[in-house]
């Protein structure tokens, strides 16, 4: 009985897409956003799974300045599908590189 249930479960999952791993989703979010915006990716500050993929917050350097503490950073919310493909993004915040949240 358990063998039949396992086989049925595997067969049902064949048609479903597999969700990419969290580390891969982080790399995909950062890399694809950098390509779209033509700017240097910083880091992924948040990542969480959703019903249809992943939601990530990616920090990027929008305007590079010297010294680099004067550079302008931005935080983007990135929506990825289950396979890690970029579905949409929006800028949620702009700030100076040296700025600290309170």
C-alpha positions in Angstrom: 0.0 0.0 0.0 2.8 2.5 1.0 4.6 1.6 -2.2 1.5 2.4 -4.3 1.1 5.8 -2.5 4.7 6.7 -3.1 4.5 5.8 -6.8 1.2 7.8 -7.2 2.8 10.8 -5.4 5.9 10.7 -7.6 3.7 10.4 -10.8 1.6 13.3 -9.7 4.7 15.5 -9.1 6.2 14.7 -12.5 3.8 17.3 -14.1 4.6 19.9 -11.5 7.7 22.2 -11.7 10.3 21.8 -9.1 11.2 24.9 -7.0 14.9 26.0 -7.3 16.9 26.0 -4.1 17.2 29.1 -1.9 20.9 29.6 -2.8 20.2 29.4 -6.5 17.2 31.7 -6.2 19.4 34.3 -4.5 22.0 34.1 -7.3 19.2 34.3 -9.9 17.6 37.3 -8.3 20.8 39.2 -8.0 22.2 38.3 -11.4 19.0 38.9 -13.5 18.2 42.2 -11.8 21.8 43.4 -12.4 21.3 42.6 -16.1 18.0 44.4 -16.3 19.3 47.6 -14.5 22.8 47.5 -15.9 24.2 48.2 -12.4 26.4 46.4 -9.9 24.6 43.9 -7.7 25.3 44.2 -4.0 23.6 41.5 -1.9 20.4 39.7 -1.3 19.1 41.1 2.0 15.9 38.9 2.2 14.5 35.8 0.5 11.3 34.0 1.1 9.3 31.3 -0.8 5.9 32.2 -2.1 3.1 30.1 -3.5 4.3 30.7 -7.1 8.1 31.1 -6.6 10.4 33.4 -4.6 10.4 36.9 -3.3 13.8 38.5 -2.8 15.1 41.9 -1.7 18.2 42.8 -3.6 20.6 45.7 -2.8 22.3 47.3 -5.8 24.7 50.2 -6.4 22.7 52.7 -8.5 25.2 55.5 -8.7 28.9 54.8 -8.0 30.8 57.7 -6.4 34.3 58.3 -5.0 34.6 57.7 -2.1 32.4 54.7 -2.3 30.6 55.7 1.0 29.0 58.4 -1.1 27.6 55.9 -3.6 23.8 55.7 -4.0 22.3 52.3 -3.2 18.8 51.0 -3.9 16.8 48.1 -2.6 14.6 46.2 -5.1 11.9 43.6 -4.4 12.3 40.9 -7.0 9.6 38.3 -7.9 10.9 35.0 -9.3 8.9 32.0 -10.5 9.6 28.5 -9.2 12.3 28.0 -11.7 14.1 31.1 -10.7 13.2 33.3 -13.7 12.6 37.0 -13.1 8.8 37.8 -13.3 8.9 41.4 -12.0 10.7 43.9 -9.8 10.2 47.2 -8.0 12.4 49.7 -6.2 11.4 50.0 -2.6 14.1 52.2 -1.2 17.0 54.5 -2.2 19.8 55.4 0.3 23.4 56.4 0.7 25.9 53.5 1.1 26.9 54.6 4.6 23.3 55.1 5.8 22.1 52.8 8.6 18.5 52.0 9.3 17.1 53.0 12.7 
